[in-house]
Amino acid sequence: MGKALSAKIGVLGAGAWGTAIAKIIAEKGYNIEIWSYEKEVAKEINTDHTNNRYLIGVPLPHTLRATDDLQKACDSKDFILFATPSLYIVDIVKKILQIPDILEGKTLIGILTKGFIKTNSGTKLLLSTLENYLPGFYKGNLVYISGPSHAEEVARDKITGLISASLNGLNSIKFRELLSGGKLLVFSSFDIIGVQVSAGLKNVIAIAFGMLDALKELSPNFGDNTESLLLAAGLNEIQMLGQALGASHPETFTSIAGVGDLDVTCRSKYGRNRRFGREIILSQRLRGHKNINDVIHDIPNFGYFPEGILAAQRVFDLSKEYKLKLPISNGVYNVLNCKVQPLQEVKNILRSIIKGSGFDSIEKK
């Protein structure tokens, strides 16, 4: 145990999720350093041992140190965990390629980020994209970590389950051992595609769920039962896309990586994408925007980061590439692209889910 605790860990991204994971690891006694893009956040972590910008009211261990120097956070680390938004992850990888332990493949790399990446050859999953930039040692050896895990609850020691997925079973186990303990349970998987698709697409479904949740307050036609219709249909879309991209284990979609993560993202008060969907309806969050690129450009002004906005654009591209009918995902894209009225598009989504059920006649009453 003493040898294991001597391992040096770097966490890239001091948002809520990165900070929560860093806290859990630090409390186990590991030497850990977290990188923050924002100098003031790094300073607060080091001086006040809090991160009230992203994780309000959670005291952090004094052994958790922060830096705004990316190279320092990655240098001579045994493990590095990426917890940065998908929008920035490729640029960050490019900046650390010459760090000796990464150049030689000595540092184990785990990915906590959820989403999809636009590349010159189309939309790709995170692991395959990052493998194209990292040294060849990392091909098939990266680890993807996901599951129903709101940072606010992980940081407060609520019982939580995660999936550690990798084609390299030993690496999966190493990250499982790094993260497991206390209230955090981690399970291994070889289905890197199914787990990644589940993690990325559930954020898009959660935006739709948030819009519907807000509409419950405005229309007598929408209720908890309606939301369950949407959630079940959303899981079908996740499974369809996962199978199209080559998911290896059907049970991934009924595991905590699939239905578990989808459920908590849609229903939890901590869900950022759910919150964004509600704001589209209740505070007209999209007013003044021209298209989805305009919305993405405005994300830094939100005060939080709904990954589902980026994922909606990427999933829309994938649905065309693989000729998939994904009415919820594409409906969310249409709303974010500012081409339709949100209320009307939610009705269109529901019609596609319950086609022929008499929904139209209900709406006309």
C-alpha positions in Angstrom: 0.0 0.0 0.0 2.8 2.4 0.8 4.3 2.0 -2.7 0.9 2.7 -4.3 0.4 5.8 -2.3 3.8 7.2 -3.5 2.3 7.4 -7.0 2.1 11.0 -8.4 -1.2 12.0 -9.9 -2.1 14.9 -12.1 -5.7 16.0 -12.8 -6.2 18.4 -15.7 -9.3 20.6 -15.2 -10.3 22.3 -11.9 -14.0 22.4 -12.7 -16.5 20.7 -10.4 -15.8 17.1 -11.7 -12.0 17.4 -11.8 -11.9 19.0 -8.3 -14.2 16.3 -6.9 -12.1 13.5 -8.3 -8.9 15.2 -7.1 -10.4 15.5 -3.6 -11.3 11.8 -3.5 -7.8 10.7 -4.6 -6.0 13.2 -2.2 -8.1 11.9 0.7 -6.6 8.4 0.0 -3.2 9.8 0.6 -1.8 10.2 -2.9 0.4 13.0 -4.0 -1.9 14.9 -6.4 -1.7 18.1 -8.3 -4.6 19.7 -10.2 -4.3 22.1 -13.1 -6.6 25.1 -13.4 -6.7 27.3 -16.5 -7.8 30.1 -14.2 -5.1 31.4 -11.9 -7.6 32.6 -9.3 -9.1 29.2 -8.9 -5.6 27.6 -8.4 -4.8 30.3 -5.8 -8.0 29.6 -3.9 -7.4 25.9 -3.8 -3.9 26.5 -2.5 -4.7 29.2 0.1 -8.3 28.6 1.2 -8.6 24.9 0.3 -11.9 25.5 -1.5 -13.1 25.9 -5.1 -16.2 28.0 -4.6 -16.3 28.9 -8.3 -17.2 25.4 -9.3 -17.7 23.3 -6.2 -19.4 25.5 -3.6 -19.2 24.6 0.1 -16.8 21.6 -0.2 -13.6 21.8 1.9 -10.6 20.4 0.1 -7.6 18.4 1.6 -4.5 20.5 2.3 -2.6 17.8 0.4 -4.3 18.7 -2.8 -2.2 21.3 -4.6 -3.2 23.4 -7.6 -1.2 25.0 -10.4 -2.0 27.1 -13.5 1.2 25.6 -15.1 0.0 22.8 -17.4 3.5 21.4 -17.9 4.1 21.2 -14.1 0.8 19.4 -13.6 1.8 16.7 -16.1 5.6 16.4 -15.4 6.8 13.2 -13.8 3.3 11.9 -13.1 2.4 8.2 -12.8 -1.3 8.9 -13.7 -2.9 11.8 -15.5 -6.7 12.3 -15.5 -8.3 14.6 -18.1 -11.4 16.4 -16.8 -11.4 19.4 -19.2 -14.4 20.1 -21.5 -14.3 18.3 -24.9 -14.0 21.6 -26.7 -10.4 22.1 -25.3 -9.1 18.6 -24.8 -7.2 18.2 -28.1 -5.4 21.5 -27.7 -4.4 20.5 -24.2 -3.0 17.1 -25.4 -1.0 18.9 -28.1 0.7 21.0 -25.4 1.9 18.1 -23.3 3.2 15.8 -26.0 6.9 16.6 -25.3 6.8 15.9 -21.6 9.3 13.1 -21.2 7.2 10.5 -19.4 4.3 11.0 -21.9 6.7 11.0 -24.8 7.9 7.6 -23.5 4.5 6.3 -22.6 5.3 5.9 -18.9 2.4 8.0 -17.7 -1.0 6.2 -17.6 -3.8 8.4 -19.0 -7.4 8.3 -18.0 -10.2 10.4 -19.6 -13.1 11.8 -17.5 -14.3 14.1 -20.3 -17.7 13.4 -22.0 -18.5 14.2 -25.6 -17.4 13.8 -29.2 -14.6 15.5 -31.2 -14.8 17.0 -34.6 -11.8 16.0 -36.7 -10.8 16.5 -40.4 -12.2 13.1 -41.1 -15.5 13.6 -39.3 -16.8 13.3 -35.8 -14.9 10.8 -33.6 -14.9 9.5 -30.1 -12.5 10.9 -27.6 -10.1 7.9 -27.1 -9.6 7.3 -30.8 -9.0 11.0 -31.4 -6.5 11.4 -28.6 -4.7 8.2 -29.7 -3.9 10.0 -33.0 -2.1 12.7 -31.2 -0.4 10.8 -28.4 2.7 8.6 -28.9 2.0 5.2 -30.3 2.5 3.6 -26.8 -1.0 4.8 -25.9 -3.0 3.1 -28.7 -5.3 0.7 -27.0 -4.0 1.7 -23.6 -6.1 4.8 -22.7 -8.7 4.4 -20.0 -12.2 6.0 -20.2 -14.0 6.6 -16.9 -17.7 7.4 -16.7 -20.9 6.7 -14.8 -23.7 8.4 -12.9 -21.5 10.7 -10.9 -22.5 14.3 -10.3 -19.4 16.1 -8.8 -21.4 17.7 -6.0 -22.4 14.3 -4.6 -19.0 12.6 -5.2 -17.3 15.4 -3.4 -19.7 14.9 -0.5 -19.1 11.2 -0.2 -22.4 10.0 -1.6 -22.2 6.3 -2.7 -21.3 6.4 -6.5 -20.5 3.9 -9.1 -18.1 4.4 -12.1 -17.0 2.3 -15.1 -13.3 2.1 -15.9 -13.2 1.1 -19.6 -10.1 0.2 -21.6 -8.9 -2.3 -24.2 -6.0 -2.9 -21.8 -7.6 -4.7 -18.8 -4.6 -4.1 -16.6 -4.8 -0.3 -17.1 -8.5 -0.4 -16.4 -7.7 -2.2 -13.1 -5.0 0.3 -12.2 -7.4 3.3 -12.5 -10.1 1.3 -10.7 -7.7 0.8 -7.8 -6.7 4.5 -7.9 -10.2 5.7 -7.7 -12.0 3.0 -5.6 -12.5 3.4 -1.9 -14.8 4.8 0.6 -18.1 5.6 -1.1 -16.7 5.4 -4.7 -17.2 2.0 -6.4 -15.4 1.4 -9.7 -16.0 -1.5 -12.2 -14.0 -2.5 -15.2 -15.2 -2.8 -18.8 -13.7 -3.5 -22.2 -16.5 -1.7 -24.1 -14.8 1.6 -24.7 -17.1 2.5 -27.5 -20.4 1.8 -25.7 -19.3 3.6 -22.6 -18.1 6.7 -24.5 -21.3 6.9 -26.6 -23.4 6.6 -23.5 -21.5 9.3 -21.7 -21.6 11.7 -24.6 -25.1 11.3 -25.9 -26.9 11.3 -22.5 -26.1 15.0 -22.2 -28.1 15.7 -25.4 -31.0 13.7 -24.1 -30.8 15.6 -20.8 -31.3 18.9 -22.6 -34.5 17.6 -24.1 -35.5 16.3 -20.7 -34.9 19.7 -19.2 -37.1 21.4 -21.8 -39.8 18.9 -21.1 -39.4 19.3 -17.4 -39.9 23.0 -17.7 -43.0 22.5 -19.9 -44.5 20.4 -17.1 -44.9 23.7 -15.3 -46.6 25.4 -18.3 -48.9 22.7 -19.8 -51.2 20.1 -18.2 -50.4 17.6 -21.0 -46.8 17.0 -19.7 -46.0 15.0 -16.6 -43.6 12.5 -15.0 -45.0 9.8 -17.3 -44.1 11.9 -20.3 -40.6 12.3 -19.1 -40.2 8.5 -18.7 -41.3 8.2 -22.3 -38.6 10.5 -23.3 -36.0 8.9 -21.1 -36.7 5.4 -22.5 -36.6 6.7 -26.1 -33.4 8.5 -25.3 -31.8 5.2 -24.2 -32.8 3.7 -27.5 -31.0 6.4 -29.3 -27.9 5.9 -27.2 -28.0 2.2 -28.0 -28.6 2.8 -31.7 -25.6 5.1 -32.0 -23.4 2.9 -29.9 -24.2 -0.2 -32.0 -23.5 1.8 -35.2 -20.1 2.9 -33.9 -19.2 -0.6 -32.9 -20.0 -1.1 -29.2 -19.0 -4.5 -28.1 -21.2 -5.3 -25.1 -25.0 -4.8 -25.3 -25.2 -4.8 -21.5 -23.3 -1.6 -21.4 -26.5 0.3 -22.2 -28.4 -1.2 -19.3 -25.5 -0.7 -16.9 -24.5 2.3 -14.8 -22.6 3.6 -17.8 -25.8 3.6 -19.9 -29.2 3.9 -18.2 -27.6 4.8 -14.9 -25.8 7.8 -16.2 -28.7 8.8 -18.4 -31.2 8.7 -15.5 -29.1 10.8 -13.1 -28.2 13.4 -15.8 -31.8 13.9 -16.7 -33.4 13.9 -13.2 -30.8 15.3 -10.8 -31.0 18.9 -9.7 -27.2 19.0 -10.3 -27.6 18.2 -14.0 -26.1 21.0 -16.0 -27.6 19.9 -19.3 -31.0 19.5 -17.7 -30.6 23.0 -16.2 -29.8 24.3 -19.7 -32.9 22.7 -21.2 -35.1 24.2 -18.5 -33.5 27.6 -19.1 -34.3 27.4 -22.9 -38.0 27.3 -21.9 -38.2 29.3 -18.7 -35.7 32.1 -19.4 -35.5 32.0 -23.2 -31.8 31.2 -22.9 -31.4 31.1 -26.7 -32.9 34.5 -27.4 -30.6 36.6 -29.5 -28.6 33.7 -30.8 -28.4 33.0 -34.6 -27.3 29.3 -34.7 -25.6 26.6 -32.7 -22.1 28.0 -33.3 -23.3 31.2 -31.8 -24.6 29.3 -28.8 -21.3 27.5 -28.4 -19.4 30.8 -28.6 -21.5 32.1 -25.7 -20.9 29.1 -23.4 -18.2 31.0 -21.3 -20.9 33.5 -20.3 -23.2 30.8 -18.9 -21.3 30.3 -15.7 -21.5 26.5 -16.3 -20.6 24.2 -19.2 -23.4 22.1 -20.8 -21.5 19.5 -22.8 -24.7 18.5 -24.5 -24.6 21.6 -26.7 -21.4 20.5 -28.4 -22.5 16.8 -28.4 -25.8 17.7 -30.2 -23.9 19.2 -33.1 -21.6 16.2 -33.3 -24.4 13.6 -32.9 -26.4 15.4 -35.7 -23.4 14.8 -38.0 -23.1 11.2 -36.9 -26.8 10.6 -37.5 -26.4 11.7 -41.1 -23.2 9.7 -41.6 -24.7 6.5 -40.3 -28.2 7.2 -41.6 -29.8 6.9 -38.1 -33.1 8.2 -37.1 -32.5 10.0 -33.8 -35.5 12.3 -33.3 -34.6 13.4 -29.8 -31.0 14.2 -30.5 -31.7 15.9 -33.8 -34.6 17.8 -32.3 -32.3 19.2 -29.7 -29.9 20.2 -32.4 -32.7 22.0 -34.3 -33.6 23.9 -31.2 -29.9 24.8 -30.5 -29.5 25.8 -34.1 -32.3 28.3 -33.5 -34.3 27.1 -36.5 -37.4 26.0 -34.6 -39.4 27.1 -31.6 -38.5 24.9 -28.5 -42.1 24.2 -27.6 -43.0 23.1 -31.1 -39.9 20.9 -31.4 -40.6 19.2 -28.0 -44.1 18.3 -29.4 -42.4 17.0 -32.6 -40.1 14.9 -30.6 -43.0 13.4 -28.6 -45.0 12.8 -31.7 -42.1 10.8 -33.2 -41.9 8.7 -30.0 -45.6 7.9 -29.7 -46.5 8.1 -33.4 -50.1 7.0 -34.0 -51.0 7.2 -30.3 -53.4 10.1 -30.6 -51.0 12.7 -29.3 -52.1 15.3 -31.8 -55.7 15.0 -30.7 -54.7 15.5 -27.1 -52.8 18.7 -28.0 -55.8 20.1 -29.7 -58.0 19.9 -26.7 
